[in-house]
Amino acid sequence: MKNTDFAKQILDWNKTVLNSSLNLFEKFQEYGEKTAGSLVEQAPWGAEEGKKAMNQWSGNRKKGLKAFKESMTLGFKQAEGLCAVAKSAK
């Protein structure tokens, strides 16, 4: 097996692991938000303030996760491009 093929396989594996991990993380976060939101709604004290804070936190988390995914996708595309260039150079 050529080094470029091996590097491409490692890159693909890392990409798959990262995507799976981020999807799992997102599901856990959504569950946590749903649970916390339910708790805040049932609480007799300051429910509106709690809802507002939860919604703001949730929005910030989603924006951050989206930006991170986009950054990682760009990084993987660049690395795949380097593998393609290295493979074609031989």
Backbone bond lengths (Angstrom), bond angles and torsions (degrees), N, CA, C in turn:
res aa  C-N    CA-C-N  psi(-1)  N-CA   C-N-CA  omega(-1)  CA-C   N-CA-C  phi
1 M - - - 1.445 - - 1.529 108.59 -
2 K 1.304 115.07 135.01 1.460 120.02 179.59 1.529 110.14 -76.14
3 N 1.316 113.69 154.57 1.467 119.07 -179.31 1.524 112.06 -60.50
4 T 1.344 116.44 -37.71 1.468 118.78 -179.45 1.529 111.27 -66.90
5 D 1.330 116.60 -37.55 1.470 119.67 177.46 1.528 110.62 -66.18
6 F 1.317 115.75 -40.94 1.461 121.02 178.70 1.533 110.19 -63.93
7 A 1.333 116.48 -43.97 1.466 120.84 178.86 1.531 110.63 -62.43
8 K 1.321 116.98 -39.78 1.467 121.58 178.89 1.529 110.33 -64.56
9 Q 1.326 117.35 -40.97 1.467 120.32 178.31 1.530 111.08 -63.90
10 I 1.314 116.44 -42.60 1.467 120.66 178.33 1.527 109.89 -63.58
11 L 1.320 116.34 -42.25 1.459 121.35 178.84 1.533 110.94 -61.80
12 D 1.325 116.44 -45.55 1.468 120.59 178.45 1.528 111.41 -62.43
13 W 1.332 116.22 -40.95 1.464 120.15 179.00 1.529 110.24 -63.44
14 N 1.338 116.85 -46.01 1.465 120.75 179.31 1.525 111.38 -61.77
15 K 1.313 116.11 -39.47 1.462 120.93 178.73 1.531 110.21 -62.76
16 T 1.318 116.93 -44.56 1.464 121.80 179.39 1.527 111.12 -63.92
17 V 1.317 116.76 -45.04 1.471 120.92 179.72 1.526 110.37 -62.87
18 L 1.320 117.44 -43.93 1.461 120.52 -179.57 1.524 110.92 -63.39
19 N 1.326 117.05 -46.89 1.465 119.92 -179.93 1.526 111.55 -61.93
20 S 1.322 116.97 -42.77 1.466 120.62 178.59 1.527 111.01 -63.70
21 S 1.316 116.37 -42.65 1.468 120.75 -179.90 1.523 111.25 -65.03
22 L 1.327 116.79 -42.99 1.459 119.93 179.90 1.527 111.48 -66.41
23 N 1.322 116.71 -38.37 1.465 119.76 177.51 1.529 110.97 -64.50
24 L 1.327 116.58 -41.74 1.463 120.81 177.63 1.527 110.60 -64.48
25 F 1.328 116.42 -44.35 1.458 121.87 177.63 1.527 110.21 -57.88
26 E 1.325 115.90 -43.58 1.458 120.33 -179.19 1.535 111.27 -63.90
27 K 1.320 117.02 -40.33 1.466 120.60 178.63 1.534 111.04 -64.36
28 F 1.336 116.93 -42.82 1.461 120.39 177.38 1.528 110.95 -62.54
29 Q 1.327 116.57 -41.66 1.458 120.77 179.42 1.524 110.87 -63.36
30 E 1.332 116.36 -44.10 1.463 120.11 179.48 1.530 110.73 -62.01
31 Y 1.324 116.17 -41.38 1.464 120.01 177.81 1.530 110.35 -63.22
32 G 1.322 116.24 -44.09 1.463 120.61 178.88 1.518 111.95 -62.65
33 E 1.327 116.16 -41.33 1.463 120.18 178.30 1.527 110.83 -64.30
34 K 1.318 115.92 -42.00 1.465 120.56 179.86 1.530 110.26 -63.29
35 T 1.320 116.22 -44.56 1.464 121.01 179.93 1.528 111.07 -65.18
36 A 1.326 116.38 -46.71 1.464 120.29 179.89 1.526 110.70 -65.43
37 G 1.328 116.86 -38.98 1.460 120.47 177.92 1.516 111.73 -62.03
38 S 1.316 115.81 -40.27 1.465 120.70 177.68 1.526 110.46 -64.29
39 L 1.315 116.66 -40.65 1.462 121.37 178.71 1.525 110.77 -64.49
40 V 1.327 116.46 -43.46 1.465 120.60 -179.15 1.526 110.55 -65.46
41 E 1.324 117.06 -39.21 1.467 120.24 179.66 1.525 112.03 -65.11
42 Q 1.315 116.86 -33.74 1.463 120.82 -177.36 1.526 112.90 -85.01
43 A 1.320 116.57 -13.54 1.464 120.12 -177.74 1.533 109.84 -75.30
44 P 1.321 117.23 137.51 1.467 120.09 -179.20 1.533 113.57 -77.00
45 W 1.309 118.36 -14.24 1.460 121.82 -175.34 1.526 111.33 -104.02
46 G 1.285 117.69 127.12 1.463 123.98 170.50 1.504 116.40 49.75
47 A 1.299 118.09 45.37 1.463 120.27 -176.26 1.530 111.99 -63.97
48 E 1.322 117.76 -38.21 1.470 120.13 -178.68 1.528 111.46 -66.24
49 E 1.310 116.59 -43.03 1.463 120.09 178.75 1.524 110.71 -64.25
50 G 1.317 115.97 -40.33 1.465 120.56 178.17 1.512 112.00 -65.06
51 K 1.324 116.65 -42.40 1.466 120.75 178.25 1.525 110.87 -61.87
52 K 1.324 115.24 -43.55 1.466 120.06 -179.63 1.528 110.56 -62.11
53 A 1.319 116.47 -44.65 1.469 120.55 179.13 1.526 111.20 -64.58
54 M 1.334 116.80 -41.83 1.469 120.66 179.33 1.525 111.24 -63.79
55 N 1.336 116.42 -43.27 1.461 119.94 179.57 1.522 111.72 -64.54
56 Q 1.326 116.17 -39.92 1.461 120.12 178.57 1.532 110.23 -65.98
57 W 1.311 117.14 -44.81 1.462 121.55 178.38 1.519 110.64 -61.10
58 S 1.329 116.45 -44.17 1.463 121.51 -179.66 1.528 110.78 -62.71
59 G 1.317 116.62 -44.25 1.463 120.47 178.95 1.519 112.04 -62.43
60 N 1.326 116.66 -43.11 1.467 120.40 178.62 1.522 111.66 -64.28
61 R 1.329 116.40 -39.80 1.461 120.13 178.94 1.519 110.83 -64.24
62 K 1.315 116.69 -43.84 1.464 120.61 -179.49 1.527 111.35 -64.01
63 K 1.340 116.78 -41.98 1.468 120.50 177.83 1.525 110.64 -62.99
64 G 1.322 116.48 -43.98 1.461 120.92 179.98 1.513 112.45 -63.97
65 L 1.322 116.61 -42.78 1.466 120.80 179.22 1.523 110.84 -65.78
66 K 1.323 116.49 -40.38 1.468 120.51 178.52 1.531 110.27 -63.24
67 A 1.327 117.19 -44.93 1.463 121.05 179.22 1.530 110.76 -63.18
68 F 1.334 116.94 -40.37 1.460 120.56 178.91 1.522 111.08 -64.21
69 K 1.344 116.76 -44.18 1.467 120.73 178.86 1.528 110.93 -61.41
70 E 1.333 116.59 -42.89 1.463 120.40 179.21 1.522 111.01 -63.30
71 S 1.314 116.41 -41.40 1.463 121.18 178.41 1.523 111.41 -63.33
72 M 1.322 116.33 -43.93 1.466 120.07 179.63 1.526 111.35 -67.54
73 T 1.324 117.61 -38.36 1.459 121.26 177.65 1.520 109.94 -61.91
74 L 1.323 116.90 -43.66 1.462 120.88 177.59 1.526 110.64 -62.37
75 G 1.314 116.94 -43.10 1.464 120.91 178.78 1.520 112.28 -62.33
76 F 1.320 116.89 -41.83 1.467 120.22 178.06 1.525 111.20 -66.14
77 K 1.332 117.02 -39.14 1.469 119.97 178.05 1.526 110.63 -63.00
78 Q 1.316 116.82 -41.04 1.464 120.54 178.24 1.524 110.76 -64.96
79 A 1.318 117.08 -42.53 1.466 120.53 179.08 1.524 110.89 -65.75
80 E 1.335 117.38 -39.50 1.463 120.51 177.05 1.523 110.59 -64.60
81 G 1.325 116.36 -37.61 1.463 120.39 176.20 1.520 111.52 -62.69
82 L 1.315 116.85 -40.56 1.465 120.50 177.59 1.526 111.10 -64.38
83 C 1.328 116.56 -39.79 1.471 120.05 177.43 1.524 110.44 -63.82
84 A 1.329 116.70 -40.67 1.462 120.60 179.97 1.523 110.86 -65.57
85 V 1.324 116.76 -40.91 1.469 120.75 178.47 1.520 110.16 -65.23
86 A 1.321 116.91 -43.90 1.467 120.79 179.95 1.524 110.81 -64.07
87 K 1.310 117.10 -37.87 1.461 120.86 -179.47 1.528 110.88 -69.62
88 S 1.325 116.95 -39.77 1.465 120.02 -179.16 1.526 112.11 -74.50
89 A 1.326 117.37 -20.74 1.465 120.92 -179.75 1.522 111.84 -74.09
90 K 1.320 117.39 -19.60 1.465 120.26 -177.64 1.484 112.22 -88.69
